[in-house]
Amino acid sequence: MSLTELTASAMAAKLRAGDTTAVELVQAHLDAGSDAFVHVNADDALAVAKDVDAGAYHHPLAGVPVVLSDVMVTTAMPTAAGSEYLAGWVAPYEATAVARLRAAGLPILGKTRVAEFGMGAESGAHEVVANHQAPFAVVSDTAGTARRAAAETGLVAMKPTYGAISRFGVVAAVSSMDTVTPLARSTADAQALHEVLVGHDELDPTSVQYDWDFTAQAEIAGTTIGVTVTQPSDVTDEAWASYRAGVEALHAAGAQTTQVTLDALSQARQAAHIIGAAEFSANLAKFDGIRFGNRVTPGHGTVQDVIVASRGAGFGYETKRRIIVGTHMLSSGMIDTHFYPAQRIRTAIINEYQAAFESVDAIAVPGITQQGEEYESTNPGVGASLAGLPAASVAGVHISAPPYADELVYRLSTVVETTAGATK
């Protein structure tokens, strides 16, 4: 087995045992790179690796390389967030998540491509991790996108409780749902990366203060899991079989299951679309070619001409459409008939989750659903994003738990992964 095929935990063990060096580990991954990278950070990654080999870092994961989605702001690499509007932009500050990776001594291999501003299914990070070009990655999950892509590529994506990992330095799309998310080939690796990133940050006003403890053992005997007992129409037979295998794995480990139905989730997609478009349009208002972003200056143009030209040239079609829809949702009249009702649906979803968690410890639903026409697509992760819950996608199962129960999600994910054979 080559170095790049090892899990992050196995790489760390080899480093500690002296069976390899951080430089060898980083170089092996750099040699395996692909066009999924939009920026390769070779010199910096090798410099950090040399420092690790010289004993400058003592974190258990020091020397294990990591990649970033190109929505994570960095001072040493450009951050474009998949948009021509930010092409070539190098930030004067760094995301807190990146700073914590650097402090722990994890060499950053580079940045991977994303859909524009992360609003879409395209994710080079998933490709890189699945193809053993990096053991794990730091991405942003909005409305379940990272978890769905993980389900399709056989990876593990764990969205933490909203506010558990700082969003400072993440190019914002939908602020109330954007969540920094560890992505890995195994639950153990996702959890190890999570532990590097988690913790309060005064730079992020949504950051929570909580005493996180990830030391609990993997046993789940005695927990009660809410499940789906009837195959949904948008879940294929193959996906349903994977889900049922995951549920049986939980049974075999001693968990109890009971049927749970959350009626308000039937409107989660519509609510997330409206709220997401509205927040997206508000967040992108700063990209005007005057204060921020690449500027296009028409001859003898007014300030308004500069704004129109800059936004017209810099934004892609899908971004423009989302901005138009979002601005419309916040306009007079529409805000009362669409945006406020969407927020009420969100509240109803949160209340239903809270009621369900009075009788169950976590909820497990099928992790892969069929995708239909645009904006008609369903996603099992949307509800958890709207409610700010910790949630993971693993081996065809989507697991969510109450706020601050991130550790429980990892324990359940470990059982599903090990028994269902999800580990890559």
C-alpha positions as CSV (number, residue, x, y, z in Angstrom):
1,M,0.0,0.0,0.0
2,S,1.4,3.4,-1.0
3,L,1.7,6.3,1.4
4,T,-1.2,8.1,-0.2
5,E,-3.6,5.2,0.3
6,L,-3.2,5.2,4.0
7,T,-5.8,6.9,6.3
8,A,-4.7,10.1,8.0
9,S,-4.5,8.2,11.3
10,A,-2.2,5.6,9.8
11,M,0.0,8.4,8.3
12,A,0.3,10.0,11.7
13,A,1.3,6.7,13.2
14,K,4.0,6.1,10.6
15,L,5.4,9.6,11.3
16,R,5.5,9.0,15.0
17,A,7.1,5.6,14.5
18,G,9.8,7.1,12.2
19,D,8.7,4.8,9.3
20,T,8.4,7.8,7.0
21,T,9.0,11.6,7.1
22,A,6.6,14.4,6.7
23,V,8.5,15.6,3.6
24,E,8.1,12.1,2.0
25,L,4.4,12.1,2.9
26,V,3.8,15.6,1.4
27,Q,5.9,14.9,-1.7
28,A,3.9,11.7,-2.4
29,H,0.7,13.6,-2.3
30,L,2.0,16.4,-4.4
31,D,3.1,13.9,-7.0
32,A,-0.4,12.5,-7.1
33,G,-2.1,15.9,-7.7
34,S,-4.6,16.5,-10.4
35,D,-6.6,19.3,-12.1
36,A,-9.0,19.3,-9.2
37,F,-6.5,21.7,-7.6
38,V,-6.8,25.3,-8.5
39,H,-3.7,26.2,-6.6
40,V,-0.8,24.0,-5.5
41,N,0.9,25.1,-2.4
42,A,4.0,22.9,-2.8
43,D,6.8,25.1,-1.4
44,D,4.9,26.1,1.7
45,A,3.7,22.5,2.3
46,L,7.2,21.1,2.0
47,A,8.6,23.9,4.3
48,V,6.1,23.0,7.0
49,A,6.9,19.3,6.5
50,K,10.6,20.0,7.1
51,D,9.7,21.9,10.3
52,V,7.7,18.9,11.4
53,D,10.6,16.5,10.7
54,A,12.8,18.9,12.7
55,G,10.5,18.6,15.7
56,A,8.9,22.0,15.5
57,Y,5.3,20.7,16.0
58,H,3.9,18.3,18.5
59,H,0.3,17.8,17.5
60,P,-0.6,14.1,16.8
61,L,-1.5,15.1,13.2
62,A,1.5,17.2,12.6
63,G,2.9,16.4,9.1
64,V,-0.3,14.9,7.8
65,P,-1.2,16.9,4.7
66,V,-4.6,18.5,4.1
67,V,-6.4,20.4,1.3
68,L,-8.7,23.4,1.4
69,S,-11.8,24.2,-0.6
70,D,-11.3,27.4,-2.4
71,V,-13.7,29.3,-0.2
72,M,-11.3,29.3,2.7
73,V,-9.4,32.6,2.8
74,T,-5.6,32.5,3.0
75,T,-2.8,35.0,2.9
76,A,-0.3,32.8,1.0
77,M,-2.6,31.6,-1.7
78,P,-5.2,33.3,-3.9
79,T,-8.9,32.8,-3.0
80,A,-11.3,33.0,-5.9
81,A,-14.2,31.0,-4.6
82,G,-14.8,29.7,-8.1
83,S,-15.6,33.1,-9.4
84,E,-13.9,35.3,-12.0
85,Y,-14.9,38.2,-9.7
86,L,-12.3,37.2,-7.2
87,A,-9.7,35.8,-9.7
88,G,-6.2,36.5,-8.4
89,W,-7.3,37.9,-5.0
90,V,-5.0,37.3,-2.1
91,A,-6.5,38.1,1.3
92,P,-4.8,40.3,3.9
93,Y,-6.0,37.9,6.6
94,E,-6.5,34.2,7.1
95,A,-9.5,32.0,8.0
96,T,-9.5,30.8,11.6
97,A,-9.8,27.2,10.4
98,V,-6.6,27.7,8.3
99,A,-4.8,29.3,11.2
100,R,-5.6,26.3,13.4
101,L,-4.3,23.9,10.8
102,R,-1.1,25.8,10.5
103,A,-0.7,25.9,14.3
104,A,-1.1,22.2,14.5
105,G,1.6,21.6,11.8
106,L,-0.6,20.2,9.0
107,P,1.0,21.0,5.6
108,I,-1.6,22.5,3.3
109,L,-1.2,21.0,-0.2
110,G,-3.3,23.6,-1.9
111,K,-6.9,24.6,-2.8
112,T,-9.5,22.7,-4.8
113,R,-12.1,24.0,-7.2
114,V,-15.6,24.8,-6.2
115,A,-18.9,25.8,-7.8
116,E,-19.0,29.6,-7.8
117,F,-19.1,30.8,-4.2
118,G,-19.6,27.2,-3.2
119,M,-23.3,27.2,-4.4
120,G,-23.5,23.9,-6.2
121,A,-22.5,20.3,-6.3
122,E,-19.1,20.6,-7.9
123,S,-16.3,19.9,-5.4
124,G,-12.7,19.3,-6.2
125,A,-12.0,18.4,-2.6
126,H,-14.2,15.4,-2.8
127,E,-12.4,14.3,-5.9
128,V,-9.0,14.8,-4.3
129,V,-9.8,12.9,-1.1
130,A,-11.6,10.0,-2.9
131,N,-8.6,9.6,-5.3
132,H,-6.0,9.5,-2.5
133,Q,-4.5,12.9,-3.5
134,A,-5.0,14.0,0.1
135,P,-6.2,12.2,3.2
136,F,-8.7,14.8,4.2
137,A,-10.0,18.3,3.4
138,V,-11.7,21.3,4.9
139,V,-14.8,22.4,3.0
140,S,-17.9,24.4,3.5
141,D,-21.3,22.8,3.7
142,T,-24.4,24.8,2.7
143,A,-27.8,23.0,2.8
144,G,-26.2,19.6,2.8
145,T,-24.1,20.0,-0.4
146,A,-20.9,18.6,1.1
147,R,-22.7,15.7,2.7
148,R,-24.5,14.7,-0.5
149,A,-21.3,14.8,-2.5
150,A,-19.7,12.6,0.2
151,A,-22.5,10.1,-0.1
152,E,-22.0,9.9,-3.8
153,T,-18.2,9.5,-3.6
154,G,-18.1,7.1,-0.6
155,L,-16.5,9.6,1.8
156,V,-17.5,10.9,5.2
157,A,-18.5,14.6,5.6
158,M,-19.5,15.7,9.1
159,K,-21.2,19.1,9.5
160,P,-20.7,20.2,13.1
161,T,-23.2,22.1,15.2
162,Y,-23.6,25.5,13.7
163,G,-21.0,27.7,15.4
164,A,-18.8,24.9,16.6
165,I,-16.1,25.6,14.0
166,S,-15.4,29.3,13.2
167,R,-16.7,30.7,9.9
168,F,-14.3,33.6,10.1
169,G,-12.5,33.8,6.8
170,V,-14.9,31.7,4.8
171,V,-16.3,33.4,1.7
172,A,-19.9,33.7,2.7
173,A,-22.8,32.4,0.6
174,V,-25.6,31.6,3.0
175,S,-24.4,32.8,6.4
176,S,-27.1,31.0,8.4
177,M,-26.3,27.6,6.9
178,D,-22.6,27.8,5.8
179,T,-20.7,25.4,8.0
180,V,-17.0,24.5,7.9
181,T,-16.9,20.8,7.5
182,P,-14.2,18.0,7.7
183,L,-14.2,15.6,4.8
184,A,-12.3,12.3,4.9
185,R,-12.2,8.7,3.8
186,S,-13.1,7.5,7.3
187,T,-15.0,8.6,10.3
188,A,-11.9,8.5,12.5
189,D,-10.0,10.9,10.2
190,A,-13.0,13.3,9.9
191,Q,-13.2,13.4,13.7
192,A,-9.4,14.0,14.1
193,L,-9.6,16.9,11.7
194,H,-12.7,18.2,13.5
195,E,-10.8,18.3,16.8
196,V,-8.1,20.5,15.2
197,L,-10.7,23.0,13.9
198,V,-13.3,23.1,16.7
199,G,-13.5,25.8,19.4
200,H,-14.7,29.3,20.2
201,D,-13.4,32.2,18.1
202,E,-14.1,35.8,19.1
203,L,-13.7,36.8,15.5
204,D,-16.9,34.9,14.6
205,P,-20.0,36.4,16.2
206,T,-21.8,33.1,15.6
207,S,-19.1,31.0,17.3
208,V,-20.4,29.1,20.3
209,Q,-18.6,28.5,23.6
210,Y,-18.8,24.9,24.6
211,D,-16.6,22.3,26.3
212,W,-16.2,19.8,23.5
213,D,-15.3,16.2,24.4
214,F,-14.5,13.6,21.8
215,T,-13.0,11.0,24.1
216,A,-16.1,8.8,24.5
217,Q,-15.9,5.2,23.4
218,A,-17.7,4.0,20.3
219,E,-20.3,1.8,22.1
220,I,-23.9,3.0,21.3
221,A,-25.8,0.4,23.2
222,G,-28.9,2.0,24.8
223,T,-29.2,4.8,22.4
224,T,-32.5,5.3,20.5
225,I,-32.4,6.2,16.8
226,G,-35.3,7.6,14.9
227,V,-35.5,5.9,11.5
228,T,-37.5,5.8,8.3
229,V,-39.4,2.5,7.9
230,T,-41.0,2.9,4.4
231,Q,-38.9,3.4,1.3
232,P,-39.4,7.0,0.1
233,S,-40.2,7.4,-3.6
234,D,-37.0,9.4,-4.3
235,V,-34.8,6.6,-2.9
236,T,-33.6,3.9,-5.3
237,D,-33.6,0.2,-4.3
238,E,-29.8,0.3,-4.1
239,A,-29.8,3.4,-1.9
240,W,-32.5,1.9,0.3
241,A,-30.5,-1.4,0.7
242,S,-27.5,0.6,1.8
243,Y,-29.6,2.5,4.3
244,R,-31.2,-0.6,5.7
245,A,-27.7,-2.2,6.1
246,G,-26.6,0.9,8.1
247,V,-29.7,0.6,10.3
248,E,-29.0,-3.1,10.9
249,A,-25.5,-2.2,11.9
250,L,-26.8,0.2,14.5
251,H,-29.2,-2.6,15.7
252,A,-26.3,-5.0,15.9
253,A,-24.4,-2.6,18.1
254,G,-27.2,-2.4,20.6
255,A,-29.1,0.7,19.5
256,Q,-32.9,0.8,19.6
257,T,-34.8,2.2,16.6
258,T,-38.2,3.8,16.3
259,Q,-40.1,5.4,13.5
260,V,-39.9,9.2,13.3
261,T,-41.8,11.5,11.0
262,L,-41.0,15.1,10.6
263,D,-43.9,16.7,8.6
264,A,-42.3,20.1,8.3
265,L,-39.3,18.6,6.4
266,S,-41.5,18.2,3.3
267,Q,-41.2,22.0,2.9
268,A,-37.5,22.2,3.8
269,R,-36.3,22.4,0.2
270,Q,-38.6,25.3,-0.6
271,A,-37.7,27.2,2.6
272,A,-33.9,26.6,2.1
273,H,-34.2,27.8,-1.5
274,I,-35.9,31.1,-0.5
275,I,-33.7,31.8,2.5
276,G,-30.6,30.8,0.7
277,A,-31.2,33.0,-2.3
278,A,-32.1,36.0,-0.1
279,E,-28.9,35.6,2.1
280,F,-26.8,35.0,-1.0
281,S,-27.9,38.2,-2.7
282,A,-27.3,40.1,0.5
283,N,-23.8,38.6,1.0
284,L,-22.8,39.3,-2.6
285,A,-23.9,43.0,-2.4
286,K,-20.3,43.9,-1.3
287,F,-18.9,42.7,-4.7
288,D,-19.5,45.9,-6.6
289,G,-16.2,46.6,-8.2
290,I,-15.9,49.7,-6.0
291,R,-15.2,48.4,-2.5
292,F,-14.3,44.8,-3.3
293,G,-13.6,42.5,-6.2
294,N,-12.2,42.9,-9.7
295,R,-13.3,46.2,-11.3
296,V,-14.5,46.8,-14.9
297,T,-14.4,50.5,-15.8
298,P,-16.4,51.5,-18.9
299,G,-15.2,54.6,-20.7
300,H,-16.5,57.7,-19.0
301,G,-18.8,55.5,-16.9
302,T,-20.5,56.5,-13.8
303,V,-20.2,54.6,-10.5
304,Q,-23.4,52.7,-11.4
305,D,-21.9,51.8,-14.8
306,V,-18.8,50.4,-13.0
307,I,-21.0,48.3,-10.6
308,V,-23.1,46.9,-13.5
309,A,-20.1,46.2,-15.7
310,S,-18.1,44.6,-12.8
311,R,-20.9,42.4,-11.7
312,G,-21.9,41.5,-15.2
313,A,-18.3,40.4,-16.1
314,G,-17.4,38.8,-12.8
315,F,-20.4,36.7,-11.9
316,G,-21.5,33.5,-13.7
317,Y,-25.0,32.8,-14.9
318,E,-26.1,30.8,-11.9
319,T,-24.8,33.4,-9.4
320,K,-26.6,36.1,-11.3
321,R,-29.8,34.2,-11.2
322,R,-29.5,33.5,-7.5
323,I,-28.9,37.2,-6.8
324,I,-31.9,38.2,-8.8
325,V,-34.1,35.6,-7.1
326,G,-32.8,36.6,-3.7
327,T,-33.2,40.3,-4.2
328,H,-36.8,39.6,-5.4
329,M,-37.5,37.6,-2.3
330,L,-36.5,40.5,-0.1
331,S,-38.4,43.1,-2.1
332,S,-41.6,44.8,-0.8
333,G,-44.5,42.4,-0.9
334,M,-42.4,39.3,-1.6
335,I,-40.7,39.5,1.7
336,D,-44.1,39.1,3.4
337,T,-45.5,36.3,1.1
338,H,-42.3,34.3,0.6
339,F,-39.3,35.2,2.9
340,Y,-41.1,35.5,6.2
341,P,-43.2,32.3,5.6
342,A,-39.9,30.4,4.7
343,Q,-38.5,31.6,8.0
344,R,-41.6,30.3,9.8
345,I,-41.2,26.9,8.1
346,R,-37.6,26.9,9.3
347,T,-38.8,27.5,12.9
348,A,-41.4,24.7,12.5
349,I,-38.6,22.4,11.4
350,I,-36.4,23.3,14.4
351,N,-39.4,22.8,16.7
352,E,-40.1,19.4,15.2
353,Y,-36.5,18.3,15.6
354,Q,-36.6,19.4,19.2
355,A,-39.7,17.5,19.8
356,A,-38.3,14.4,18.2
357,F,-35.1,14.5,20.2
358,E,-37.2,14.3,23.4
359,S,-37.8,10.6,22.5
360,V,-34.8,9.7,20.3
361,D,-31.0,10.4,20.6
362,A,-30.4,10.8,16.9
363,I,-32.2,10.5,13.6
364,A,-31.0,8.3,10.7
365,V,-32.5,8.7,7.2
366,P,-31.4,7.5,3.7
367,G,-28.3,9.4,2.7
368,I,-28.8,9.4,-1.1
369,T,-32.0,10.6,-2.9
370,Q,-32.7,10.9,-6.6
371,Q,-32.3,14.4,-8.0
372,G,-35.0,15.8,-10.2
373,E,-35.5,19.1,-12.1
374,E,-33.7,22.2,-10.9
375,Y,-35.0,23.4,-7.5
376,E,-37.0,20.2,-7.3
377,S,-34.1,18.2,-6.0
378,T,-34.4,16.8,-2.5
379,N,-31.5,16.5,-0.1
380,P,-31.6,14.7,3.3
381,G,-29.2,17.2,4.7
382,V,-31.3,20.3,4.2
383,G,-33.3,20.0,7.4
384,A,-30.1,19.6,9.5
385,S,-28.7,22.7,7.9
386,L,-31.8,24.8,8.5
387,A,-31.8,23.7,12.1
388,G,-28.0,24.0,12.7
389,L,-27.7,20.4,13.8
390,P,-24.6,18.2,13.7
391,A,-24.9,15.7,10.9
392,A,-22.9,13.3,8.9
393,S,-23.3,11.3,5.7
394,V,-21.7,7.8,5.8
395,A,-22.3,4.6,3.9
396,G,-25.7,5.6,2.6
397,V,-27.0,6.9,5.9
398,H,-27.5,10.5,6.9
399,I,-27.2,10.9,10.7
400,S,-28.3,14.0,12.6
401,A,-28.4,14.7,16.4
402,P,-29.3,17.5,18.8
403,P,-27.1,20.6,18.9
404,Y,-23.7,20.0,20.6
405,A,-24.1,16.2,20.2
406,D,-21.3,16.1,17.6
407,E,-19.5,13.4,19.4
408,L,-22.6,11.1,19.2
409,V,-22.8,11.6,15.5
410,Y,-19.2,10.4,15.2
411,R,-19.9,7.3,17.4
412,L,-22.9,6.4,15.3
413,S,-21.0,7.0,12.1
414,T,-18.2,4.8,13.2
415,V,-20.6,1.9,13.8
416,V,-22.3,2.3,10.4
417,E,-19.0,2.7,8.6
418,T,-17.3,-0.3,10.2
419,T,-20.1,-2.7,9.8
420,A,-21.3,-1.5,6.4
421,G,-17.8,-1.4,5.0
422,A,-17.6,2.3,4.2
423,T,-13.9,2.8,5.1
424,K,-11.8,3.5,2.1
